[in-house]
Amino acid sequence: MANRLIYSLSELDSSFVAEAGGKGASLGELMRAQAPVPPGFVVTSSAFQTYLASGDLKQDVIKTVQALNAGQIDLSQAHQQIRSCFEGVAIPGEIREAVNEAANVLNVTRVSVRSSATCEDSATSAWAGQLETFLDVRPDAIMDKIRDCWLSLFSESALSYGATHGFAAGEISVAVVVQQMVASDISGIGFSVHPVTQEPEIQLIEACLGLGEAIVSGRIVPDQFVVERGTNQILESMIGEQKEALWMGEGDTKPAWQKLDGRGSQPKISTQQVTEFAGLLTRLHDHYGHPIDTEWAIENGQFQVLQARPITTLAEEYNQTLIDESQEWQFTVRRPFFLLAASILPYWLDAKHADNTLGGHLNEALLVQDETEMMNLFYSKESADAFLDRIGDLFQNHRDELIRILRYGLGIYAQAPPVLERGLDGFQNLEELEDFFADVAQHTTVFPAWVLIYIEAHEVDDPEVRALAEQIRSHSLYPVIERNILEPLAAQTAEQLGFSQPDRTGDLVLWSELKAGTVTRELLESRLQAVEAGDRYIFQMIGGEEKFHLVSQTGYLLTRLAKQRQLARTNNSNELTGQAAWPGIFRGRARVVLTLDAKDQTIDASEVLVSIQSNPALLPLLNRCGAIVTDDGGIGCHAAILARELKKPTLIGTREATTRIQTGDLIEVDTYAQVVRILEQGE
């Protein structure tokens, strides 16, 4: 079996990755699932290895890749050297005979010829756009295209991608899929789980006119449909302004872009077709037993499934309930709070501490640490609205009380410093310390801030109240509290337990654990290991009950909480809007790249790559940059797929980033707000 040169797709399933590559094995599995799949065959990885064994080809390839990895040659030189090696070696006759026989059995006038790497479409790497595909190929040209597919394993972008994902020379092989050509009128992709928000029961389907390569290229903004899995109900939809499409020309093996008329602004598929494919997507999800990313086409009104692969970028915890989803959470503020500081924050405004002093409380709080280690604070919208109503009542009916509360807060700046200077010695126990924190935070931070929020939201004209609130907010005792109280308390606890890194303790413990005396050395060691592996915290307080998690990703949760499944728009002249492909916030200088090739281009980790689209040939730049912004593209484009694998904040489909942003501009990519902010013009 290991030496077979050809398999029919109908003979394969997902266990044949080593011989048929990820794409070939997946197509066989799709047939097992009774999905509509065009017939075809696979030229196996054994055929590729047989070709490599011809003469000294394999040794020459390995030497070239080793020289590349050692920095002796660059990507371009490595590719050219390997190409020269390939051109000097003929394909063995046994492979030619096997391919010709399989093509005769298939008996079609046109085929697609697609690479299928043995590590492609796996659970950890998708190889999106790295390897060659040829369409509308005549039977007599199949053999030449197979060799071109083999060679594409050593293209500049594929060599870079393989190195990025830890594949060394000799670890990757490639098969080639030959299928009946689908002349698609409409194409698209379908994710059985939303790849950005990672909502387990939410599907994302994208559609375009022409060939699906238009979507994955990132050159268009496709139609999008957000569908509830199981019910097939369309929850949200957006019609993309498709100005051009990819179509096959007569006798060509590569599609060409053609301008569209008004059809591009019309829905590409009907509601009935969306629900039909959503049902098929659900069935395939259940068959595979895990979330999948599919490519599809419609020919003569019928769906054809062209590919299915695992969604490679979901968090380990994506389908777990980590927060109370019955609450409608409202974002409040983002601050650099370590875990101990964050976990005491909900006590500032709980009923115990705030009812008597402020006449209102916020009993429900959610704190999510993002990838930059910043804390994002959310309150229950119901409670937040009630708290603002309380401030409104003070303005309208109890202004003297409002003034009293604010003046009390101003007085704390005179009373608190002597207490804080004594550090931990100024308090008999942690309960007393908690009450002190709450008193300071309520009156010098939270209350005056919410008063100012109310003033702005309701256009209140009260200069005295505004001046008092702004005067209070112009100072802060919190840095002193952290430096004199929280950090020493955490370090003292660690030292008593014999923990080796006391300066990290504030990142590892909860306030309630310190109060209860439940912190152990084993707990600290375990959490330190998780945090150093990149885990982020989620802390929730509802009615005095805490829930705490350390998780591998939180960006998708923040995107869910922002309810951002689709493209957004803004009227701010210094902002561009787009769609999040990978969540995060990044600030840096822009590097605008208008070519589709990384050759002669440079970028570093402090810069944002701004491009029309992120072609796989730009992978060396994608690897090095800090964040990515594109004019074009949808969730299924190469830029989005690679960004999710590289885990870099990415905003796609801004439409005008390369025309409004110049190299050197200071910009901020904020995917949670779905904007790129132009903060400063470059020199």
LUMVEX-696553 format. One line per field, with one value per residue (C-alpha): residue in one letter; x, y, z; residue number from 1. Coordinates in steps of 0.02 Angstrom, whole numbers, always signed. Example, Ala and Ser with C-alpha at 12.3 -4.5 7.8 and 13.67 -1.06 7.14 Angstrom:
BEGIN
volo <- [a_s] .
X <- [+615_+684] .
Y <- [-225_-53] .
Z <- [+390_+357] .
pase <- [1_2] .
//
This chain:
BEGIN
volo <- [m_a_n_r_l_i_y_s_l_s_e_l_d_s_s_f_v_a_e_a_g_g_k_g_a_s_l_g_e_l_m_r_a_q_a_p_v_p_p_g_f_v_v_t_s_s_a_f_q_t_y_l_a_s_g_d_l_k_q_d_v_i_k_t_v_q_a_l_n_a_g_q_i_d_l_s_q_a_h_q_q_i_r_s_c_f_e_g_v_a_i_p_g_e_i_r_e_a_v_n_e_a_a_n_v_l_n_v_t_r_v_s_v_r_s_s_a_t_c_e_d_s_a_t_s_a_w_a_g_q_l_e_t_f_l_d_v_r_p_d_a_i_m_d_k_i_r_d_c_w_l_s_l_f_s_e_s_a_l_s_y_g_a_t_h_g_f_a_a_g_e_i_s_v_a_v_v_v_q_q_m_v_a_s_d_i_s_g_i_g_f_s_v_h_p_v_t_q_e_p_e_i_q_l_i_e_a_c_l_g_l_g_e_a_i_v_s_g_r_i_v_p_d_q_f_v_v_e_r_g_t_n_q_i_l_e_s_m_i_g_e_q_k_e_a_l_w_m_g_e_g_d_t_k_p_a_w_q_k_l_d_g_r_g_s_q_p_k_i_s_t_q_q_v_t_e_f_a_g_l_l_t_r_l_h_d_h_y_g_h_p_i_d_t_e_w_a_i_e_n_g_q_f_q_v_l_q_a_r_p_i_t_t_l_a_e_e_y_n_q_t_l_i_d_e_s_q_e_w_q_f_t_v_r_r_p_f_f_l_l_a_a_s_i_l_p_y_w_l_d_a_k_h_a_d_n_t_l_g_g_h_l_n_e_a_l_l_v_q_d_e_t_e_m_m_n_l_f_y_s_k_e_s_a_d_a_f_l_d_r_i_g_d_l_f_q_n_h_r_d_e_l_i_r_i_l_r_y_g_l_g_i_y_a_q_a_p_p_v_l_e_r_g_l_d_g_f_q_n_l_e_e_l_e_d_f_f_a_d_v_a_q_h_t_t_v_f_p_a_w_v_l_i_y_i_e_a_h_e_v_d_d_p_e_v_r_a_l_a_e_q_i_r_s_h_s_l_y_p_v_i_e_r_n_i_l_e_p_l_a_a_q_t_a_e_q_l_g_f_s_q_p_d_r_t_g_d_l_v_l_w_s_e_l_k_a_g_t_v_t_r_e_l_l_e_s_r_l_q_a_v_e_a_g_d_r_y_i_f_q_m_i_g_g_e_e_k_f_h_l_v_s_q_t_g_y_l_l_t_r_l_a_k_q_r_q_l_a_r_t_n_n_s_n_e_l_t_g_q_a_a_w_p_g_i_f_r_g_r_a_r_v_v_l_t_l_d_a_k_d_q_t_i_d_a_s_e_v_l_v_s_i_q_s_n_p_a_l_l_p_l_l_n_r_c_g_a_i_v_t_d_d_g_g_i_g_c_h_a_a_i_l_a_r_e_l_k_k_p_t_l_i_g_t_r_e_a_t_t_r_i_q_t_g_d_l_i_e_v_d_t_y_a_q_v_v_r_i_l_e_q_g_e] .
X <- [+0_+140_+210_+49_+64_-122_-280_-457_-536_-672_-540_-481_-530_-451_-325_-234_-147_+28_-8_-140_-97_-221_-327_-335_-377_-511_-593_-602_-679_-806_-856_-877_-992_-1093_-1055_-1067_-883_-817_-736_-549_-388_-232_-52_+21_+166_+252_+253_+335_+464_+497_+530_+644_+742_+789_+975_+1037_+879_+831_+1007_+1021_+855_+901_+1071_+986_+858_+996_+1094_+937_+909_+1091_+1072_+1195_+1066_+899_+726_+739_+907_+844_+691_+792_+920_+784_+693_+853_+870_+691_+712_+858_+763_+634_+477_+495_+396_+301_+226_+178_+93_-4_-64_-117_-214_-304_-345_-419_-530_-587_-627_-664_-613_-549_-477_-410_-236_-203_-60_-95_+46_+56_+50_-82_-255_-202_-261_-113_-72_-178_-44_-169_-118_+61_+53_+2_-169_-206_-380_-459_-312_-321_-283_-122_-56_-88_+88_+173_+56_+92_+277_+236_+134_+282_+397_+278_+325_+487_+420_+483_+321_+306_+487_+453_+289_+365_+507_+384_+286_+440_+448_+626_+692_+628_+481_+356_+298_+164_+28_-72_-262_-332_-521_-656_-657_-802_-843_-920_-1042_-1038_-911_-882_-821_-910_-849_-948_-891_-864_-673_-659_-791_-774_-958_-990_-1164_-1130_-1081_-1005_-1036_-957_-1002_-939_-968_-844_-707_-676_-495_-566_-613_-453_-348_-418_-447_-636_-758_-879_-1059_-1067_-1202_-1201_-1308_-1363_-1309_-1452_-1594_-1509_-1580_-1487_-1446_-1348_-1303_-1198_-1189_-1012_-977_-889_-814_-721_-721_-608_-662_-576_-529_-529_-369_-301_-249_-250_-407_-411_-492_-637_-734_-914_-1067_-1204_-1215_-1073_-1181_-1324_-1340_-1234_-1340_-1520_-1581_-1636_-1460_-1384_-1495_-1464_-1276_-1291_-1381_-1245_-1112_-1196_-1200_-1015_-971_-1059_-975_-800_-832_-743_-759_-718_-678_-750_-736_-885_-947_-1114_-1119_-1285_-1376_-1297_-1175_-1006_-891_-711_-620_-641_-509_-502_-514_-337_-346_-485_-447_-443_-588_-690_-843_-837_-949_-822_-932_-1114_-1194_-1364_-1295_-1281_-1105_-1058_-876_-816_-628_-461_-318_-148_-208_-119_-229_-225_-269_-405_-485_-510_-590_-767_-770_-758_-940_-1027_-1183_-1085_-970_-1070_-1251_-1222_-1097_-1163_-1341_-1313_-1201_-1129_-1139_-1095_-920_-820_-633_-544_-357_-311_-156_-64_-95_-218_-375_-542_-682_-865_-1017_-1190_-1282_-1435_-1334_-1234_-1395_-1466_-1306_-1315_-1499_-1443_-1323_-1463_-1574_-1437_-1423_-1609_-1667_-1518_-1385_-1322_-1287_-1197_-1086_-1055_-998_-880_-806_-780_-681_-575_-540_-472_-319_-272_-320_-257_-71_-16_-107_-30_+145_+132_+100_+33_+68_-73_-206_-254_-319_-366_-550_-501_-386_-527_-643_-508_-480_-667_-681_-535_-585_-769_-740_-579_-598_-764_-897_-820_-785_-966_-1026_-925_-996_-1171_-1133_-1071_-1210_-1349_-1266_-1284_-1234_-1168_-995_-974_-1004_-898_-755_-759_-765_-624_-518_-537_-498_-342_-253_-238_-189_-191_-4_+38_-86_-6_+171_+146_+9_-31_+143_+219_+69_+91_+279_+262_+142_+259_+410_+317_+275_+451_+395_+546_+477_+390_+388_+268_+143_+29_-3_-51_-168_-343_-387_-513_-377_-265_-408_-455_-274_-290_-136_-9_+160_+89_-46_+82_+195_+49_-17_+157_+180_+14_+49_+223_+142_+36_-127_-236_-359_-548_-623_-809_-905_-1094_-1183_-1027_-989_-822_-772_-592_-508_-337_-361_-259_-351_-466_-470_-617_-716_-684_-742_-899_-933_-915_-1044_-931_-966_-965_-897_-930_-920_-871_-891_-730_-609_-459_-526_-544_-658_-642_-673_-573_-480_-381_-417_-302_-240_-74_+4_+150_+213_+134_+230_+127_+166_+78_+162_+111_+290_+401_+558_+659_+533_+577_+475_+503_+400_+358_+272_+99_+93_-34_-70_-203_-216_-101_-46_+49_+204_+204_+226_+403_+328_+177_+297_+394_+262_+166_-8_-93_-216_-284_-395_-484_-532_-655_-639_-586_-447_-263_-227_-361_-308_-124_-161_-258_-112_+17_-99_-70_-203_-277_-411_-465_-581_-548_-561_-448_-306_-169_-236_-267_-119_+60_+220_+279_+107_+78_-79_-173_-258_-404_-500_-621_-684_-654_-553_-381_-346_-225_-144_-3_+54_+229_+366] .
Y <- [+0_+121_+113_+144_+286_+320_+313_+351_+480_+354_+238_+369_+434_+546_+412_+428_+595_+521_+457_+577_+736_+836_+891_+718_+628_+757_+740_+552_+580_+699_+561_+444_+576_+573_+754_+808_+798_+800_+631_+616_+532_+567_+552_+497_+559_+394_+453_+616_+520_+406_+561_+635_+473_+496_+532_+652_+760_+728_+757_+918_+981_+942_+1028_+1183_+1192_+1167_+1309_+1418_+1376_+1416_+1588_+1551_+1587_+1679_+1616_+1671_+1584_+1425_+1417_+1448_+1316_+1186_+1233_+1203_+1033_+986_+1041_+923_+767_+677_+601_+410_+312_+211_+372_+435_+270_+267_+446_+418_+262_+355_+501_+381_+303_+476_+517_+703_+844_+964_+939_+1038_+991_+1039_+1014_+918_+926_+787_+917_+1025_+1056_+979_+1029_+1148_+1216_+1253_+1298_+1423_+1473_+1411_+1273_+1275_+1245_+1234_+1241_+1190_+1077_+966_+781_+792_+931_+843_+775_+944_+1022_+881_+923_+1108_+1059_+960_+1108_+1227_+1141_+1239_+1408_+1556_+1574_+1386_+1375_+1521_+1449_+1278_+1352_+1458_+1302_+1201_+1085_+1038_+971_+796_+810_+865_+774_+817_+725_+795_+791_+778_+808_+841_+1028_+1126_+1280_+1373_+1515_+1555_+1501_+1520_+1456_+1394_+1383_+1267_+1373_+1561_+1573_+1741_+1743_+1552_+1536_+1348_+1357_+1497_+1463_+1588_+1570_+1683_+1690_+1774_+1771_+1666_+1558_+1544_+1597_+1774_+1754_+1672_+1798_+1936_+2047_+2060_+2084_+1936_+1919_+1856_+1757_+1719_+1564_+1471_+1290_+1168_+1288_+1357_+1527_+1673_+1790_+1922_+1954_+2077_+2098_+2136_+2260_+2140_+2243_+2101_+1913_+1771_+1673_+1542_+1593_+1469_+1366_+1447_+1352_+1508_+1615_+1797_+1946_+2025_+2182_+2156_+2257_+2290_+2105_+2127_+2231_+2105_+1951_+1811_+1669_+1658_+1637_+1461_+1419_+1487_+1377_+1228_+1242_+1277_+1110_+1021_+1108_+1048_+869_+876_+953_+809_+682_+746_+773_+940_+1116_+1126_+1255_+1211_+1274_+1254_+1298_+1303_+1232_+1221_+1262_+1119_+1132_+1045_+1032_+1060_+1050_+1026_+1049_+1075_+1253_+1263_+1414_+1386_+1403_+1243_+1314_+1386_+1276_+1295_+1414_+1528_+1678_+1706_+1723_+1766_+1939_+2076_+2138_+2319_+2367_+2499_+2522_+2441_+2454_+2371_+2277_+2120_+1978_+2025_+2207_+2155_+2030_+2161_+2285_+2208_+2238_+2425_+2442_+2288_+2308_+2287_+2433_+2550_+2549_+2652_+2772_+2798_+2735_+2611_+2466_+2362_+2183_+2099_+2122_+2032_+2057_+1983_+1997_+2022_+1969_+2130_+2085_+2229_+2204_+2236_+2276_+2242_+2274_+2203_+2325_+2317_+2364_+2496_+2577_+2574_+2653_+2792_+2816_+2838_+2975_+3053_+3052_+3140_+3275_+3304_+3280_+3273_+3387_+3433_+3247_+3234_+3382_+3305_+3139_+3225_+3338_+3186_+3108_+3264_+3256_+3079_+3147_+3235_+3092_+2938_+2971_+2956_+2790_+2727_+2778_+2654_+2515_+2351_+2410_+2536_+2399_+2270_+2141_+2117_+2156_+2329_+2348_+2297_+2428_+2560_+2512_+2521_+2692_+2764_+2684_+2732_+2913_+2953_+2841_+2761_+2885_+3044_+2950_+2894_+3070_+3135_+2996_+3050_+3233_+3194_+3071_+3187_+3354_+3415_+3597_+3600_+3682_+3657_+3469_+3448_+3545_+3442_+3277_+3328_+3389_+3221_+3123_+3228_+3133_+2950_+2856_+2688_+2680_+2709_+2575_+2451_+2497_+2511_+2384_+2255_+2214_+2197_+2092_+1972_+1961_+1932_+1788_+1709_+1722_+1641_+1494_+1480_+1525_+1558_+1709_+1823_+1968_+1868_+1830_+1976_+1894_+1729_+1753_+1818_+1940_+1817_+1682_+1797_+1840_+1657_+1601_+1468_+1514_+1373_+1355_+1221_+1342_+1476_+1356_+1288_+1459_+1524_+1382_+1424_+1611_+1584_+1473_+1623_+1591_+1742_+1767_+1781_+1837_+1855_+1914_+1899_+1929_+1892_+1728_+1721_+1621_+1616_+1537_+1539_+1504_+1492_+1632_+1775_+1878_+1782_+1811_+1998_+1994_+1898_+2023_+2164_+2073_+2091_+1951_+2064_+2222_+2389_+2570_+2735_+2921_+2971_+3045_+2976_+2798_+2660_+2514_+2333_+2158_+2068_+1914_+1890_+1990_+2109_+2287_+2345_+2516_+2549_+2637_+2587_+2501_+2516_+2379_+2393_+2247_+2064_+2007_+2021_+2036_+2192_+2236_+2253_+2265_+2237_+2180_+2358_+2398_+2366_+2289_+2386_+2305_+2293_+2107_+1985_+1866_+1712_+1783_+1916_+1783_+1840_+2010_+1933_+1833_+1987_+2123_+2163_+2177_+2170_+2286_+2256_+2349_+2193_+2021_+1918_+1796_+1656_+1751_+1704_+1854_+1802_+1620_+1660_+1794_+1668_+1547_+1681_+1753_+1933_+2070_+2085_+2196_+2155_+2235_+2417_+2462_+2615_+2582_+2594_+2760_+2845_+2776_+2819_+2729_+2803_+2851_+2802_+2693_+2585_+2425_+2391_+2238_+2245_+2412_+2355_+2511_+2570_+2739_+2859_+2937_+3037_+3076_+3014_+3136] .
Z <- [+0_+45_-133_-230_-352_-379_-276_-331_-215_-175_-98_+27_+198_+330_+378_+211_+244_+230_+54_-13_+82_+184_+36_-44_+117_+158_-13_+13_+184_+106_-13_+136_+210_+47_+10_-173_-227_-407_-453_-468_-412_-310_-368_-202_-99_-144_-325_-268_-167_-316_-420_-286_-281_-463_-472_-339_-335_-153_-88_-189_-121_+60_+42_-28_+113_+242_+164_+173_+356_+393_+315_+175_+39_+37_-9_-190_-215_-131_-244_-402_-358_-323_-484_-583_-500_-546_-727_-746_-690_-799_-721_-714_-843_-712_-642_-815_-856_-692_-714_-895_-847_-705_-822_-949_-815_-757_-940_-931_-1047_-914_-739_-593_-531_-350_-228_-68_+59_+188_+328_+243_+314_+478_+651_+669_+496_+344_+214_+145_-31_-14_-147_-329_-405_-592_-665_-831_-875_-1030_-1002_-1105_-991_-825_-805_-824_-696_-573_-580_-555_-400_-333_-362_-272_-109_-129_-180_-80_+19_+51_+111_+229_+291_+322_+422_+523_+571_+616_+465_+421_+256_+222_+343_+211_+57_-69_-162_-308_-327_-503_-514_-640_-668_-592_-696_-551_-575_-389_-259_-75_+90_+245_+425_+538_+686_+669_+655_+743_+880_+895_+943_+939_+862_+739_+558_+437_+250_+118_-67_-226_-412_-512_-439_-252_-271_-273_-90_-30_-126_-17_-169_-147_-4_-19_+38_+217_+306_+492_+520_+676_+663_+683_+644_+485_+533_+452_+597_+501_+320_+223_+35_-23_-162_-281_-422_-509_-520_-571_-724_-829_-1005_-1150_-1148_-988_-831_-724_-702_-751_-664_-753_-706_-653_-692_-564_-522_-397_-281_-283_-171_-244_-176_-120_+57_+10_-51_+110_+217_+102_+120_+307_+325_+226_+332_+492_+428_+382_+551_+637_+523_+556_+740_+744_+668_+483_+351_+180_+2_-114_-286_-376_-552_-644_-483_-383_-238_-255_-102_-156_+9_+197_+330_+517_+579_+645_+759_+885_+1070_+1171_+1272_+1128_+1166_+1355_+1450_+1534_+1572_+1621_+1450_+1524_+1563_+1434_+1470_+1438_+1410_+1533_+1532_+1485_+1610_+1648_+1803_+1859_+1925_+2110_+2072_+1950_+2069_+2205_+2084_+2089_+2278_+2249_+2198_+2266_+2372_+2535_+2500_+2387_+2443_+2600_+2523_+2347_+2358_+2216_+2167_+2026_+2086_+1920_+1850_+1716_+1691_+1539_+1510_+1328_+1231_+1281_+1465_+1484_+1588_+1502_+1626_+1590_+1700_+1678_+1564_+1675_+1829_+1735_+1673_+1849_+1918_+1789_+1834_+2015_+1960_+1859_+2013_+2112_+1979_+1969_+2148_+2267_+2197_+2371_+2403_+2236_+2284_+2456_+2382_+2262_+2396_+2506_+2363_+2348_+2534_+2521_+2432_+2595_+2713_+2621_+2590_+2772_+2784_+2622_+2678_+2821_+2696_+2766_+2943_+2928_+2932_+3063_+2936_+2754_+2785_+2846_+2696_+2578_+2652_+2632_+2449_+2415_+2497_+2398_+2232_+2242_+2279_+2183_+2031_+1992_+2049_+1974_+1811_+1797_+1839_+1691_+1581_+1631_+1597_+1421_+1380_+1437_+1394_+1573_+1598_+1777_+1782_+1971_+1966_+1809_+1886_+2047_+1954_+1836_+1982_+2069_+1911_+1877_+2016_+2061_+2218_+2131_+2085_+2269_+2322_+2203_+2253_+2443_+2475_+2341_+2278_+2454_+2510_+2363_+2387_+2574_+2543_+2416_+2529_+2673_+2557_+2487_+2311_+2199_+2105_+2231_+2107_+1997_+2134_+2092_+1923_+2003_+2152_+2186_+2324_+2395_+2406_+2506_+2623_+2646_+2669_+2533_+2431_+2421_+2340_+2225_+2169_+2129_+2034_+1932_+1885_+1845_+1721_+1639_+1630_+1558_+1426_+1374_+1468_+1508_+1651_+1654_+1820_+1851_+2004_+2014_+2178_+2279_+2188_+2097_+1944_+1884_+1732_+1651_+1466_+1306_+1214_+1263_+1105_+1033_+1194_+1183_+1002_+1053_+1191_+1064_+954_+804_+682_+530_+452_+538_+476_+559_+522_+611_+483_+577_+581_+454_+489_+438_+498_+631_+566_+727_+885_+973_+993_+922_+903_+785_+631_+465_+327_+168_+40_-127_-214_-197_-169_-16_-122_-77_+60_+245_+404_+589_+737_+790_+625_+551_+377_+272_+104_-29_+7_+93_-42_+22_-63_+74_+208_+257_+299_+387_+495_+551_+570_+729_+652_+482_+392_+216_+94_+33_+93_+192_+337_+218_+128_+142_+252_+377_+380_+402_+533_+636_+628_+667_+802_+750_+766_+592_+515_+338_+211_+259_+72_+84_+206_+74_+10_+178_+276_+231_+278_+444_+509_+690_+689_+813_+757_+875_+815_+962_+899_+719_+680_+629_+710_+626_+779_+700_+523_+480_+440] .
pase <- [1_2_3_4_5_6_7_8_9_10_11_12_13_14_15_16_17_18_19_20_21_22_23_24_25_26_27_28_29_30_31_32_33_34_35_36_37_38_39_40_41_42_43_44_45_46_47_48_49_50_51_52_53_54_55_56_57_58_59_60_61_62_63_64_65_66_67_68_69_70_71_72_73_74_75_76_77_78_79_80_81_82_83_84_85_86_87_88_89_90_91_92_93_94_95_96_97_98_99_100_101_102_103_104_105_106_107_108_109_110_111_112_113_114_115_116_117_118_119_120_121_122_123_124_125_126_127_128_129_130_131_132_133_134_135_136_137_138_139_140_141_142_143_144_145_146_147_148_149_150_151_152_153_154_155_156_157_158_159_160_161_162_163_164_165_166_167_168_169_170_171_172_173_174_175_176_177_178_179_180_181_182_183_184_185_186_187_188_189_190_191_192_193_194_195_196_197_198_199_200_201_202_203_204_205_206_207_208_209_210_211_212_213_214_215_216_217_218_219_220_221_222_223_224_225_226_227_228_229_230_231_232_233_234_235_236_237_238_239_240_241_242_243_244_245_246_247_248_249_250_251_252_253_254_255_256_257_258_259_260_261_262_263_264_265_266_267_268_269_270_271_272_273_274_275_276_277_278_279_280_281_282_283_284_285_286_287_288_289_290_291_292_293_294_295_296_297_298_299_300_301_302_303_304_305_306_307_308_309_310_311_312_313_314_315_316_317_318_319_320_321_322_323_324_325_326_327_328_329_330_331_332_333_334_335_336_337_338_339_340_341_342_343_344_345_346_347_348_349_350_351_352_353_354_355_356_357_358_359_360_361_362_363_364_365_366_367_368_369_370_371_372_373_374_375_376_377_378_379_380_381_382_383_384_385_386_387_388_389_390_391_392_393_394_395_396_397_398_399_400_401_402_403_404_405_406_407_408_409_410_411_412_413_414_415_416_417_418_419_420_421_422_423_424_425_426_427_428_429_430_431_432_433_434_435_436_437_438_439_440_441_442_443_444_445_446_447_448_449_450_451_452_453_454_455_456_457_458_459_460_461_462_463_464_465_466_467_468_469_470_471_472_473_474_475_476_477_478_479_480_481_482_483_484_485_486_487_488_489_490_491_492_493_494_495_496_497_498_499_500_501_502_503_504_505_506_507_508_509_510_511_512_513_514_515_516_517_518_519_520_521_522_523_524_525_526_527_528_529_530_531_532_533_534_535_536_537_538_539_540_541_542_543_544_545_546_547_548_549_550_551_552_553_554_555_556_557_558_559_560_561_562_563_564_565_566_567_568_569_570_571_572_573_574_575_576_577_578_579_580_581_582_583_584_585_586_587_588_589_590_591_592_593_594_595_596_597_598_599_600_601_602_603_604_605_606_607_608_609_610_611_612_613_614_615_616_617_618_619_620_621_622_623_624_625_626_627_628_629_630_631_632_633_634_635_636_637_638_639_640_641_642_643_644_645_646_647_648_649_650_651_652_653_654_655_656_657_658_659_660_661_662_663_664_665_666_667_668_669_670_671_672_673_674_675_676_677_678_679_680_681_682_683] .
//
